């Protein structure tokens, strides 16, 4: 019998080690569904195949070929998020919906990443995005209570899931953890100044780094490792340039109604006050795909049906939470494969 380190996930001794995490996952799944149903949400199920997998520059999709009965081929993608489908349902008249299902992202594998994983998304029509902050806090407490955990844990670090999350703007976090005045590099209309940010950056800046590249390096190297210790952190008001699907904040158009939820230094959720202007959304998609073409030499099509739906979609707020990561932190698992019933084989 091979040792458990090299044995496949289905080896009896490895499965025995993983099974407590998996049973806890099932319990958290049931609890989350009840939580949403008790609050008047309708569970929906987005189709996995889509004409566009999403239009963010650094997300990578799995493509497949669809054939008609006559054998004519067209490209479809496994979605990277159920977002486009969910927003079409809001346009159709749904008001409170959630989707707990699989999504797929290529070029992603590691302790916290898997090419196929579970995403919990929920949307509230005609409700402010601050309500999602309360939702996220409640779901952390629910997962921990269901798993019998007093703390969320990851690599020896802890966060109290029952404590009110710290709320910290991105600009405040940059000042506190990187010594950078982020907003000084953003004009009143939301355009960014690469040189202004590069001059202040406490990270290595390459000659061909864009403003977005520098922003990403600072947040990954200096900010994220400091978030969600002792209690969760809600990092909010991302620059509009870093929130392609979110509406600008009313108080300052340089930033958007976007927040991320962190615990133990791990990003758990990404949440928006949703953009509903189809012309502005098209402009942002085109900019994202131009960047994708520059960096990776490819681009994904725009879902024209989605843009049509945006024109009649009501104001809404939406959240996407990595369900496997939530289970990991609530159970103390160290790798995402420990909480997946059947992990995808490594190529």
Secondary structure as the mmCIF struct_conf table of DSSP 4:
data_model
#
loop_
_struct_conf.conf_type_id
_struct_conf.id
_struct_conf.beg_label_comp_id
_struct_conf.beg_label_asym_id
_struct_conf.beg_label_seq_id
_struct_conf.end_label_comp_id
_struct_conf.end_label_asym_id
_struct_conf.end_label_seq_id
TURN_TY1_P TURN_TY1_P1 UNK A 4 UNK A 6
BEND BEND1 UNK A 7 UNK A 7
TURN_TY1_P TURN_TY1_P2 UNK A 9 UNK A 10
BEND BEND2 UNK A 11 UNK A 11
HELX_RH_AL_P HELX_RH_AL_P1 UNK A 12 UNK A 38
TURN_TY1_P TURN_TY1_P3 UNK A 39 UNK A 40
STRN STRN1 UNK A 42 UNK A 43
BEND BEND3 UNK A 48 UNK A 48
STRN STRN2 UNK A 49 UNK A 50
BEND BEND4 UNK A 51 UNK A 51
TURN_TY1_P TURN_TY1_P4 UNK A 57 UNK A 58
STRN STRN3 UNK A 62 UNK A 67
TURN_TY1_P TURN_TY1_P5 UNK A 69 UNK A 70
STRN STRN4 UNK A 73 UNK A 78
BEND BEND5 UNK A 80 UNK A 80
BEND BEND6 UNK A 82 UNK A 82
HELX_RH_AL_P HELX_RH_AL_P2 UNK A 83 UNK A 92
TURN_TY1_P TURN_TY1_P6 UNK A 93 UNK A 93
STRN STRN5 UNK A 96 UNK A 104
TURN_TY1_P TURN_TY1_P7 UNK A 106 UNK A 107
STRN STRN6 UNK A 110 UNK A 110
TURN_TY1_P TURN_TY1_P8 UNK A 111 UNK A 112
STRN STRN7 UNK A 113 UNK A 113
BEND BEND7 UNK A 115 UNK A 115
STRN STRN8 UNK A 116 UNK A 125
TURN_TY1_P TURN_TY1_P9 UNK A 126 UNK A 126
TURN_TY1_P TURN_TY1_P10 UNK A 129 UNK A 129
HELX_RH_AL_P HELX_RH_AL_P3 UNK A 130 UNK A 147
TURN_TY1_P TURN_TY1_P11 UNK A 148 UNK A 148
BEND BEND8 UNK A 150 UNK A 151
STRN STRN9 UNK A 152 UNK A 154
TURN_TY1_P TURN_TY1_P12 UNK A 155 UNK A 156
STRN STRN10 UNK A 157 UNK A 160
TURN_TY1_P TURN_TY1_P13 UNK A 161 UNK A 162
BEND BEND9 UNK A 163 UNK A 163
HELX_LH_PP_P HELX_LH_PP_P1 UNK A 164 UNK A 165
STRN STRN11 UNK A 166 UNK A 169
HELX_RH_AL_P HELX_RH_AL_P4 UNK A 170 UNK A 178
HELX_RH_3T_P HELX_RH_3T_P1 UNK A 182 UNK A 185
STRN STRN12 UNK A 186 UNK A 186
TURN_TY1_P TURN_TY1_P14 UNK A 188 UNK A 189
BEND BEND10 UNK A 190 UNK A 190
STRN STRN13 UNK A 192 UNK A 192
HELX_RH_AL_P HELX_RH_AL_P5 UNK A 194 UNK A 200
BEND BEND11 UNK A 202 UNK A 203
TURN_TY1_P TURN_TY1_P15 UNK A 207 UNK A 208
HELX_RH_AL_P HELX_RH_AL_P6 UNK A 211 UNK A 218
HELX_RH_PI_P HELX_RH_PI_P1 UNK A 219 UNK A 223
HELX_RH_3T_P HELX_RH_3T_P2 UNK A 224 UNK A 226
BEND BEND12 UNK A 227 UNK A 229
STRN STRN14 UNK A 230 UNK A 231
STRN STRN15 UNK A 233 UNK A 236
STRN STRN16 UNK A 239 UNK A 239
HELX_RH_3T_P HELX_RH_3T_P3 UNK A 240 UNK A 242
TURN_TY1_P TURN_TY1_P16 UNK A 244 UNK A 245
STRN STRN17 UNK A 246 UNK A 246
HELX_LH_PP_P HELX_LH_PP_P2 UNK A 247 UNK A 247
STRN STRN18 UNK A 248 UNK A 249
TURN_TY1_P TURN_TY1_P17 UNK A 250 UNK A 251
STRN STRN19 UNK A 252 UNK A 256
BEND BEND13 UNK A 257 UNK A 257
STRN STRN20 UNK A 258 UNK A 263
TURN_TY1_P TURN_TY1_P18 UNK A 264 UNK A 265
STRN STRN21 UNK A 266 UNK A 273
STRN STRN22 UNK A 274 UNK A 274
HELX_RH_AL_P HELX_RH_AL_P7 UNK A 278 UNK A 296
BEND BEND14 UNK A 297 UNK A 297
HELX_RH_AL_P HELX_RH_AL_P8 UNK A 304 UNK A 310
TURN_TY1_P TURN_TY1_P19 UNK A 311 UNK A 312
HELX_LH_PP_P HELX_LH_PP_P3 UNK A 313 UNK A 314
BEND BEND15 UNK A 315 UNK A 315
STRN STRN23 UNK A 316 UNK A 322
HELX_RH_AL_P HELX_RH_AL_P9 UNK A 323 UNK A 331
TURN_TY1_P TURN_TY1_P20 UNK A 332 UNK A 332
BEND BEND16 UNK A 334 UNK A 335
HELX_RH_3T_P HELX_RH_3T_P4 UNK A 336 UNK A 339
TURN_TY1_P TURN_TY1_P21 UNK A 341 UNK A 342
HELX_LH_PP_P HELX_LH_PP_P4 UNK A 343 UNK A 346
#
